[in-house]
């Protein structure tokens, strides 16, 4: 997600599909981005109820 500037409604719907598939098959999804606009968008759209968000790859080690 490093190169992503914004996510539109089509992108959000696709992300929801990916999250649902990964949740069933792999136990969940973690997105990694430091872009405040993406963090805010994910939170507003409710994506963080089904996925996690970290700012750095190194933060993955601290997840449950």
C-alpha positions as CSV (number, residue, x, y, z in Angstrom):
1,X,0.0,0.0,0.0
2,X,3.1,2.2,0.0
3,X,2.3,3.7,-3.4
4,X,-1.4,4.1,-2.9
5,X,-2.5,7.7,-2.8
6,X,-6.3,7.2,-2.3
7,X,-8.8,4.4,-2.3
8,X,-12.2,4.9,-4.0
9,X,-15.4,3.0,-3.5
10,X,-14.5,0.3,-6.0
11,X,-11.2,-0.2,-4.3
12,X,-12.9,-0.4,-0.9
13,X,-15.4,-3.0,-2.2
14,X,-12.5,-5.1,-3.6
15,X,-10.6,-4.8,-0.3
16,X,-13.7,-6.0,1.6
17,X,-13.9,-9.0,-0.7
18,X,-10.1,-9.8,-0.2
19,X,-10.5,-9.4,3.6
20,X,-13.5,-11.8,3.7
21,X,-11.7,-14.4,1.6
22,X,-8.5,-14.1,3.6
23,X,-10.4,-14.1,6.9
24,X,-11.9,-17.5,6.0
25,X,-8.8,-19.1,4.6
26,X,-5.9,-17.5,6.5
27,X,-7.4,-16.1,9.6
28,X,-7.2,-12.4,8.8
29,X,-5.5,-9.6,7.1
30,X,-3.1,-6.9,8.2
31,X,-2.5,-3.8,6.1
32,X,0.7,-1.8,6.5
33,X,0.7,1.9,5.6
34,X,1.8,5.2,7.1
35,X,-0.4,7.3,4.9
36,X,-2.8,9.1,7.3
37,X,-5.5,9.4,4.6
38,X,-5.6,5.7,4.1
39,X,-5.6,5.0,7.8
40,X,-8.6,7.4,8.2
41,X,-10.4,5.9,5.2
42,X,-10.0,2.4,6.4
43,X,-11.4,3.4,9.8
44,X,-14.3,5.4,8.4
45,X,-15.3,2.6,6.0
46,X,-15.2,0.0,8.8
47,X,-12.4,-2.1,7.3
48,X,-10.6,-2.2,10.7
49,X,-13.4,-4.2,12.2
50,X,-12.3,-7.2,10.0
51,X,-8.6,-6.3,9.4
52,X,-5.7,-4.8,11.3
53,X,-3.6,-1.9,10.3
54,X,0.0,-1.3,11.3
55,X,2.3,1.6,10.3
56,X,5.5,-0.4,9.9
57,X,6.3,-4.0,9.0
58,X,8.2,-4.3,12.2
59,X,5.0,-3.7,14.1
60,X,3.7,-7.1,12.9
61,X,5.8,-8.8,15.6
62,X,3.7,-7.2,18.3
63,X,0.3,-8.5,17.0
64,X,-1.4,-11.4,18.7
